[in-house]
Amino acid sequence: MINYIIQVVLFQAIFLAVYDFFLQKETFFKWNRVYLIVAPIASFIIPWLKFDIFQKTSVQEQIVRLPEVIINPESILFNSTATASTNYYLNELFLVGVILFSILFFVKLFKIISIINKNTIIKKGLYKIVILKTKQSAFSFFNFIFINKRLLENKELEIIEHEMVHCKQRHTLDLLFFEVLKIAMWFNPMVYIFQKRITVLHEYISDAEVVKKSNKKAYFNKLLAETFDVENISFTNQFYKHSLIKKRIAMIAKNKSQKVNQLKYLMLIPALVGMLVYSSCANDSSVSFEEVEKALAEPIPNEGKYLDSGNVIMFIGSHLNGEIIPLEDYTTSEKELLEKFQSKNVKNIPFSVVIDDKGDRVLFLKVPTPPISKKDDGSVPFATIDNVPVFPGCENSKDKKQCIQEAITKHVNNEFNSKLADDLDLEAGTKRIFVMFTINKNGEVSDVKARAPHKILQEEAIRVIKTIPNMIPGKHKGNNVSVKYSLPIAFVVEGDDASKDLNKEFEQALYILNGKETTKSVVDKINPDSIERIDVLKGNKAIEKYGEKGKNGVVEIVLKK
């Protein structure tokens, strides 16, 4: 949703730039009015438009994703991110803004109604003239024209004609449209600027109609000579605003724009193309459960496939090359989708979020696929291989896939020197290293690559993986094959007293182990390798779920089955 809002604001800024640089000084008032109304609406629609011609397509290499290796699980436990995310507070702030701006709108509306009820009204055809006794004002709202008694007695007909143009062309509807936008997007500065632009345009339109029937010089003098009070109501058309006088006089004196200048509207074409390219290629991590179900119902080729759901990049297949996003780093929409998957148990399909080789955030739906042939480099996907590589000591294991995963996890835990991070001036918190490597046809580790928050950690990860002992190579259809792996490594960089403070913070926490209440002493005895997931709840989230027991925080631990 945040990505969508950013796109809306960006596109409104582009539309506004086109107007300011090319259109606002032209006398095509009616066209400009249409532009200023349609442009904000189009900004809400364009992000939903996706065209295949603009979208990226890429062939992804399949890879085995090993479980994350936690170097110091007890620190990870206490350093987990609370599920009460920033999005929760942003939603609260948004609602507060909507309520506040709604109240301000109704206060202003009540002010206008109050003025109408307290003053004399004279009907003039379809319009009603509200006689103001005290305020030296002139403005309009729908078919109501508000004018000072003295101006009416002096027969200031140009002013009345000016306001009648506003009424006839229903300029109030334009302003109310932007008032509604201001309530819905009170945080968006573009809405306020659009409203100011159309307010000025309304005055240009009315001035142009009035000077057709009166002398321009006399009208200039009237604008300069009279002093008016201005009502602080943004959705009324005010005859006099000091900040607009110079602009209005300049526009009245300006010659009518030549028709050839209408070609400036063609500047919209490259702007629109750019917006469509951006929206088609942009990746929004929000996706509906129905979109996923629809995607799963379609035929899936052996190698898997990428899908455009309209808002997100999805991949359905047996393997996806990339970095697995930890559960605590999921967006709100991704967590909601995961909960739906778990509650509805959709075809028993595992769900995860992966950053692929191109840097895109991808929803990965893991489905079984028939065996496929070896790829050009001789490697074969882990799920389709006949015999997986065998780690030394796993020869007699019933589940060799599980054995190799556990063996590599144990090897990395024993060999990786996490103390290296202490002297690297890294910020305190959980850090992750992403490693990719291949067990080649000879059972040797090769093609080791790593990405880490520091070069020293990257080199250490590569060193550790290269020390993995030679294995019995994988086999497919009787031939030795290469198998590629992806391995995330997690560890904690502590501050001066980080460990002490963290332990103190969770001394009184409620511990839940596999859905049942337990104690910290029991948790301390858990083998880190047996932990599947750890979630930490704090504040209102913990209390909402566990009542008063959760007031000091809750640590939820799920063990591997």
VEXTORLUM-549124 format. One line per field, with one value per residue (C-alpha): x, y, z; residue in three letters. Coordinates in pm, whole numbers. Last residue first. Layout:
xx	(X, ...)
yy	(Y, ...)
zz	(Z, ...)
type	(ALA, ...)
This chain:
xx	(868, 1092, 1030, 812, 905, 686, 846, 594, 644, 615, 238, 177, 29, -229, -398, -224, -310, -416, -152, 133, 17, -35, 327, 566, 552, 862, 848, 1094, 1079, 1206, 1419, 1573, 1922, 1923, 1898, 1660, 1806, 1769, 1399, 1335, 1499, 1296, 972, 682, 334, 209, 168, 484, 681, 533, 747, 598, 856, 971, 1346, 1305, 1440, 1713, 1840, 1842, 2021, 2296, 2342, 2352, 2591, 2856, 2654, 2603, 2639, 2410, 2441, 2258, 2391, 2181, 2275, 2193, 2288, 2366, 2385, 2629, 2565, 2719, 2536, 2303, 1982, 2074, 2345, 2472, 2836, 2961, 3092, 3420, 3451, 3310, 3618, 3526, 3204, 3398, 3641, 3358, 3180, 3502, 3566, 3218, 3262, 3587, 3418, 3147, 2763, 2779, 2727, 2885, 2994, 3143, 3174, 3300, 3260, 3374, 3158, 3330, 3027, 3014, 2865, 2790, 2789, 2581, 2620, 2404, 2534, 2291, 2321, 2097, 2155, 2424, 2566, 2890, 3217, 3420, 3603, 3322, 3225, 3521, 3376, 3135, 3416, 3237, 3376, 3152, 2823, 2908, 2974, 2657, 2440, 2616, 2548, 2184, 2117, 2309, 2107, 1772, 1846, 1990, 1670, 1726, 2084, 2338, 2576, 2521, 2859, 3040, 2776, 2592, 2504, 2142, 2046, 1769, 1764, 1428, 1398, 1764, 1754, 2022, 2359, 2549, 2624, 2381, 2100, 2029, 1693, 1373, 1201, 829, 739, 642, 517, 695, 515, 778, 657, 934, 1109, 1329, 1706, 1782, 1926, 1605, 1502, 1275, 946, 811, 502, 497, 210, 1, -272, -375, -372, -660, -529, -160, -208, -427, -164, 103, -111, -148, 227, 296, 52, 223, 567, 788, 1113, 1021, 965, 1320, 1356, 1518, 1795, 1781, 1753, 1407, 1316, 1013, 794, 559, 718, 531, 611, 355, 70, -97, -58, 230, 354, 697, 714, 833, 1091, 850, 573, 278, -76, -309, -501, -209, -230, -601, -541, -267, -490, -768, -530, -469, -127, 76, 450, 433, 701, 726, 781, 433, 398, 727, 666, 312, 439, 706, 453, 221, 495, 608, 247, 156, 389, 131, -69, 187, 41, -238, 13, -67, -412, -262, -309, -540, -346, -250, -395, -650, -374, -145, -431, -520, -161, -110, -434, -375, -185, -433, -729, -1050, -1347, -1329, -1455, -1538, -1377, -1073, -1265, -1061, -1301, -1124, -1215, -1203, -1016, -1124, -895, -674, -942, -1172, -894, -827, -1200, -1205, -904, -1057, -1386, -1690, -1887, -1604, -1414, -1658, -1609, -1229, -1236, -1453, -1218, -902, -1053, -1134, -777, -639, -853, -749, -383, -440, -633, -356, -99, -300, -336, 37, 129, 0, -38, -411, -469, -830, -932, -738, -889, -1237, -1144, -1006, -1345, -1509, -1301, -1403, -1770, -1758, -1659, -2009, -1975, -2285, -2195, -1838, -1966, -2220, -1935, -1783, -2120, -2177, -1836, -1894, -2232, -2091, -2428, -2325, -2605, -2475, -2122, -2250, -2445, -2137, -2161, -2213, -2337, -2511, -2562, -2275, -2061, -1963, -1743, -1749, -1650, -1646, -1785, -2044, -2384, -2339, -2631, -2663, -2754, -2938, -2905, -3139, -3317, -3206, -3328, -3231, -3116, -3077, -2814, -2790, -2895, -2653, -2359, -2435, -2446, -2104, -1961, -2112, -1921, -1601, -1655, -1748, -1416, -1214, -1379, -1300, -940, -906, -1071, -856, -539, -617, -684, -346, -165, -320, -225, 130, 144, 56, 292, 579, 552, 403, 567, 859, 1194, 1404, 1711, 1631, 1601, 1882, 2106, 2013, 2056, 2425, 2547, 2197, 2220, 1919, 1768, 1918, 1768, 1858, 1889, 1715, 1852, 1606, 1516, 1420, 1127, 1083, 756, 700, 546, 347, 141, 28, -224, -296, -40, -216, -554, -479, -266, -542, -774, -516, -474, -846, -940, -641, -656, -1027, -966, -672, -892, -1152, -889, -699, -550, -194, 27, -69, 12, 381, 597, 333, 100, 374, 517, 173, 129, 474, 396, 65, 256, 496, 218, 25, 342, 428, 73, 101, 436, 285, 0)
yy	(-3130, -2827, -2628, -2317, -2050, -1755, -1493, -1259, -915, -774, -709, -1052, -1213, -933, -1061, -1309, -1194, -834, -792, -903, -679, -386, -382, -647, -971, -1171, -1451, -1742, -2005, -2354, -2422, -2771, -2654, -2415, -2713, -2599, -2579, -2201, -2235, -2461, -2207, -1930, -2097, -2256, -2174, -2395, -2316, -2492, -2321, -1996, -1784, -1486, -1217, -1120, -1167, -1046, -690, -802, -1053, -784, -533, -780, -887, -529, -393, -253, -326, -672, -790, -1088, -1375, -1510, -1722, -1771, -2068, -2112, -2439, -2563, -2930, -3064, -3400, -3749, -3973, -4269, -4085, -3813, -3854, -3623, -3637, -3832, -3549, -3361, -3186, -2836, -2616, -2404, -2304, -2167, -1967, -1814, -1707, -1561, -1366, -1214, -1134, -951, -768, -628, -637, -972, -1118, -1450, -1657, -2007, -2152, -2488, -2741, -3087, -3395, -3466, -3363, -3031, -2934, -2573, -2256, -1956, -1762, -1491, -1327, -1186, -943, -917, -606, -363, -140, -262, -110, -400, -510, -719, -870, -1106, -1261, -1460, -1699, -1958, -2311, -2485, -2321, -2364, -2736, -2789, -2621, -2818, -3144, -3059, -2982, -3288, -3510, -3368, -3452, -3791, -3900, -4265, -4198, -4469, -4258, -3946, -3957, -3771, -3557, -3731, -3535, -3604, -3917, -3909, -3529, -3361, -3168, -3058, -2902, -3043, -2893, -2983, -2623, -2637, -2769, -3132, -3267, -3224, -3436, -3356, -3054, -3020, -2674, -2402, -2069, -1794, -1437, -1234, -914, -817, -775, -927, -1242, -1301, -1158, -1431, -1439, -1776, -1997, -2375, -2537, -2784, -2753, -2426, -2498, -2257, -2126, -2150, -1987, -1716, -1646, -1620, -1369, -1154, -1171, -1067, -776, -653, -674, -967, -889, -1096, -1400, -1397, -1314, -1600, -1492, -1603, -1876, -2025, -2393, -2620, -2381, -2086, -1742, -1427, -1063, -829, -589, -698, -1069, -1092, -1449, -1608, -1973, -2314, -2522, -2810, -2586, -2483, -2492, -2235, -2305, -2186, -1839, -1813, -1914, -1651, -1376, -1476, -1439, -1079, -934, -655, -654, -384, -417, -144, -257, -183, 127, 273, 198, 337, 655, 706, 655, 907, 1170, 1101, 1155, 1444, 1675, 1647, 1907, 2157, 2108, 2339, 2617, 2595, 2732, 3067, 3186, 3483, 3798, 3859, 4165, 3952, 3702, 3970, 4125, 3786, 3703, 4042, 4009, 3650, 3710, 3981, 3746, 3912, 3753, 3445, 3113, 2892, 2552, 2685, 2870, 3138, 3413, 3711, 4068, 4298, 4610, 4778, 4995, 4738, 4499, 4787, 4962, 4655, 4625, 4985, 4917, 4599, 4768, 4548, 4268, 4038, 4152, 3949, 3615, 3635, 3735, 3434, 3189, 3344, 3335, 2965, 2905, 3056, 2819, 2533, 2593, 2627, 2299, 2121, 2254, 2123, 1780, 1766, 1809, 1457, 1403, 1484, 1208, 1103, 1433, 1641, 1436, 1519, 1888, 1853, 1740, 2018, 2271, 2131, 2111, 2476, 2574, 2488, 2667, 2879, 2953, 3064, 3273, 3427, 3537, 3750, 3889, 3998, 4165, 4328, 4459, 4676, 4848, 5087, 4942, 4587, 4685, 4854, 4542, 4319, 4015, 3641, 3466, 3133, 2902, 2666, 2873, 3224, 3508, 3881, 4025, 4358, 4190, 4368, 4358, 4066, 4029, 3670, 3670, 3357, 3235, 3061, 3385, 3650, 3561, 3800, 3653, 3846, 3724, 3494, 3168, 3199, 3291, 2990, 2757, 2888, 2835, 2486, 2396, 2529, 2320, 2021, 2040, 2086, 1776, 1571, 1697, 1572, 1235, 1168, 1272, 1045, 759, 809, 824, 492, 331, 463, 320, -29, 3, 64, -297, -463, -791, -715, -774, -1055, -955, -1173, -1489, -1397, -1368, -1717, -1845, -1748, -1871, -1919, -2105, -2035, -2344, -2445, -2314, -2546, -2357, -2300, -2034, -1764, -1662, -1297, -1088, -724, -554, -278, -486, -684, -379, -319, -50, -37, 241, 444, 468, 688, 929, 942, 1093, 1362, 1444, 1448, 1753, 1974, 1868, 1942, 2290, 2336, 2248, 2504, 2772, 2744, 3088, 2959, 3052, 2737, 2495, 2420, 2445, 2449, 2196, 1947, 1980, 1917, 1598, 1482, 1567, 1380, 1079, 1084, 1121, 828, 617, 679, 583, 254, 173, 236, 0)
zz	(1370, 1414, 1727, 1747, 2000, 2098, 2326, 2489, 2638, 2989, 2960, 2807, 3117, 3133, 2818, 2590, 2238, 2295, 2567, 2337, 2053, 2290, 2402, 2275, 2081, 1985, 1730, 1705, 1430, 1349, 1656, 1675, 1579, 1875, 2117, 2391, 2742, 2774, 2683, 2983, 3215, 3053, 3154, 2962, 2833, 2552, 2180, 2065, 2344, 2476, 2708, 2894, 2959, 3310, 3248, 2891, 2927, 3165, 2911, 2645, 2868, 2957, 2596, 2471, 2733, 2499, 2186, 2040, 1682, 1644, 1397, 1091, 804, 489, 267, -101, -270, -619, -718, -977, -1143, -1149, -1396, -1339, -1429, -1179, -923, -650, -555, -250, -42, 1, 335, 394, 443, 138, 314, 612, 397, 191, 510, 651, 329, 344, 710, 631, 340, 565, 565, 380, 34, -52, -351, -363, -714, -585, -301, -410, -469, -802, -1007, -822, -487, -568, -358, -262, 62, 216, 533, 786, 1075, 1381, 1588, 1702, 1431, 1279, 1399, 1252, 1568, 1720, 1384, 1388, 1702, 1481, 1381, 1168, 1202, 1454, 1356, 987, 1030, 1235, 970, 694, 880, 949, 583, 468, 702, 592, 229, 329, 497, 587, 702, 631, 419, 629, 804, 527, 349, 66, -247, -349, -542, -806, -840, -892, -565, -564, -910, -1143, -1233, -1551, -1649, -1942, -1722, -1649, -1750, -1555, -1294, -1250, -1034, -670, -567, -372, -387, -380, -337, -495, -383, -676, -639, -977, -820, -625, -289, -155, 36, 144, 117, 131, -66, 133, -133, 34, 407, 470, 803, 708, 371, 521, 787, 517, 326, 637, 702, 342, 372, 691, 531, 617, 803, 1112, 892, 759, 387, 193, -42, -404, -665, -673, -656, -703, -895, -870, -873, -786, -860, -710, -779, -1102, -1036, -1278, -1273, -1294, -1391, -1282, -1469, -1515, -1646, -1425, -1565, -1399, -1077, -866, -1019, -939, -578, -549, -689, -447, -151, -251, -314, -154, -207, -476, -744, -1006, -1365, -1496, -1277, -1397, -1764, -1735, -1569, -1835, -2113, -1947, -1926, -2282, -2403, -2173, -2359, -2636, -2442, -2565, -2913, -2795, -2854, -3226, -3142, -3051, -2696, -2644, -2570, -2209, -2032, -1844, -1755, -1616, -1419, -1270, -1178, -1012, -812, -696, -370, -269, -289, -399, -567, -346, -483, -183, -107, 80, 349, 524, 421, 270, 359, 61, -40, -364, -572, -746, -868, -954, -1144, -1355, -1435, -1553, -1774, -1919, -2013, -1972, -2143, -2259, -1951, -1734, -1911, -1900, -1533, -1450, -1626, -1485, -1136, -1173, -1291, -972, -763, -992, -917, -542, -533, -726, -477, -182, -344, -424, -57, 27, 404, 402, 148, 215, 373, 120, -163, -33, -23, -375, -503, -302, -496, -832, -727, -621, -974, -1092, -1427, -1368, -1006, -1077, -1367, -1131, -904, -1180, -1280, -919, -910, -1245, -1126, -851, -821, -544, -331, -394, -298, 19, 125, 103, -123, -88, -403, -339, -639, -539, -300, -401, -276, -215, 119, 305, 616, 827, 660, 418, 175, 47, -322, -432, -787, -1032, -1112, -865, -518, -239, 93, 416, 660, 963, 793, 500, 726, 950, 650, 547, 896, 913, 598, 752, 1066, 849, 665, 985, 1135, 826, 842, 1201, 1134, 827, 1013, 1310, 1069, 900, 1235, 1341, 1011, 1047, 1399, 1276, 979, 1222, 1326, 1631, 1539, 1769, 1606, 1739, 1943, 2240, 2037, 1801, 2104, 2221, 1868, 1838, 1493, 1350, 1018, 797, 638, 302, -19, -307, -635, -963, -1196, -1292, -1646, -1662, -1784, -1697, -1774, -2026, -2306, -2052, -1958, -1600, -1509, -1135, -1073, -1350, -1173, -870, -1073, -1335, -1072, -987, -1361, -1450, -1243, -1330, -1696, -1732, -1593, -1828, -2123, -2018, -1957, -2282, -2214, -2176, -1881, -1685, -1965, -2024, -1714, -1441, -1605, -1693, -1341, -1190, -1391, -1274, -909, -935, -1070, -775, -518, -668, -695, -330, -231, -422, -262, 82, 0)
type	(LYS, LYS, LEU, VAL, ILE, GLU, VAL, VAL, GLY, ASN, LYS, GLY, LYS, GLU, GLY, TYR, LYS, GLU, ILE, ALA, LYS, ASN, GLY, LYS, LEU, VAL, ASP, ILE, ARG, GLU, ILE, SER, ASP, PRO, ASN, ILE, LYS, ASP, VAL, VAL, SER, LYS, THR, THR, GLU, LYS, GLY, ASN, LEU, ILE, TYR, LEU, ALA, GLN, GLU, PHE, GLU, LYS, ASN, LEU, ASP, LYS, SER, ALA, ASP, ASP, GLY, GLU, VAL, VAL, PHE, ALA, ILE, PRO, LEU, SER, TYR, LYS, VAL, SER, VAL, ASN, ASN, GLY, LYS, HIS, LYS, GLY, PRO, ILE, MET, ASN, PRO, ILE, THR, LYS, ILE, VAL, ARG, ILE, ALA, GLU, GLU, GLN, LEU, ILE, LYS, HIS, PRO, ALA, ARG, ALA, LYS, VAL, ASP, SER, VAL, GLU, GLY, ASN, LYS, ASN, ILE, THR, PHE, MET, VAL, PHE, ILE, ARG, LYS, THR, GLY, ALA, GLU, LEU, ASP, LEU, ASP, ASP, ALA, LEU, LYS, SER, ASN, PHE, GLU, ASN, ASN, VAL, HIS, LYS, THR, ILE, ALA, GLU, GLN, ILE, CYS, GLN, LYS, LYS, ASP, LYS, SER, ASN, GLU, CYS, GLY, PRO, PHE, VAL, PRO, VAL, ASN, ASP, ILE, THR, ALA, PHE, PRO, VAL, SER, GLY, ASP, ASP, LYS, LYS, SER, ILE, PRO, PRO, THR, PRO, VAL, LYS, LEU, PHE, LEU, VAL, ARG, ASP, GLY, LYS, ASP, ASP, ILE, VAL, VAL, SER, PHE, PRO, ILE, ASN, LYS, VAL, ASN, LYS, SER, GLN, PHE, LYS, GLU, LEU, LEU, GLU, LYS, GLU, SER, THR, THR, TYR, ASP, GLU, LEU, PRO, ILE, ILE, GLU, GLY, ASN, LEU, HIS, SER, GLY, ILE, PHE, MET, ILE, VAL, ASN, GLY, SER, ASP, LEU, TYR, LYS, GLY, GLU, ASN, PRO, ILE, PRO, GLU, ALA, LEU, ALA, LYS, GLU, VAL, GLU, GLU, PHE, SER, VAL, SER, SER, ASP, ASN, ALA, CYS, SER, SER, TYR, VAL, LEU, MET, GLY, VAL, LEU, ALA, PRO, ILE, LEU, MET, LEU, TYR, LYS, LEU, GLN, ASN, VAL, LYS, GLN, SER, LYS, ASN, LYS, ALA, ILE, MET, ALA, ILE, ARG, LYS, LYS, ILE, LEU, SER, HIS, LYS, TYR, PHE, GLN, ASN, THR, PHE, SER, ILE, ASN, GLU, VAL, ASP, PHE, THR, GLU, ALA, LEU, LEU, LYS, ASN, PHE, TYR, ALA, LYS, LYS, ASN, SER, LYS, LYS, VAL, VAL, GLU, ALA, ASP, SER, ILE, TYR, GLU, HIS, LEU, VAL, THR, ILE, ARG, LYS, GLN, PHE, ILE, TYR, VAL, MET, PRO, ASN, PHE, TRP, MET, ALA, ILE, LYS, LEU, VAL, GLU, PHE, PHE, LEU, LEU, ASP, LEU, THR, HIS, ARG, GLN, LYS, CYS, HIS, VAL, MET, GLU, HIS, GLU, ILE, ILE, GLU, LEU, GLU, LYS, ASN, GLU, LEU, LEU, ARG, LYS, ASN, ILE, PHE, ILE, PHE, ASN, PHE, PHE, SER, PHE, ALA, SER, GLN, LYS, THR, LYS, LEU, ILE, VAL, ILE, LYS, TYR, LEU, GLY, LYS, LYS, ILE, ILE, THR, ASN, LYS, ASN, ILE, ILE, SER, ILE, ILE, LYS, PHE, LEU, LYS, VAL, PHE, PHE, LEU, ILE, SER, PHE, LEU, ILE, VAL, GLY, VAL, LEU, PHE, LEU, GLU, ASN, LEU, TYR, TYR, ASN, THR, SER, ALA, THR, ALA, THR, SER, ASN, PHE, LEU, ILE, SER, GLU, PRO, ASN, ILE, ILE, VAL, GLU, PRO, LEU, ARG, VAL, ILE, GLN, GLU, GLN, VAL, SER, THR, LYS, GLN, PHE, ILE, ASP, PHE, LYS, LEU, TRP, PRO, ILE, ILE, PHE, SER, ALA, ILE, PRO, ALA, VAL, ILE, LEU, TYR, VAL, ARG, ASN, TRP, LYS, PHE, PHE, THR, GLU, LYS, GLN, LEU, PHE, PHE, ASP, TYR, VAL, ALA, LEU, PHE, ILE, ALA, GLN, PHE, LEU, VAL, VAL, GLN, ILE, ILE, TYR, ASN, ILE, MET)
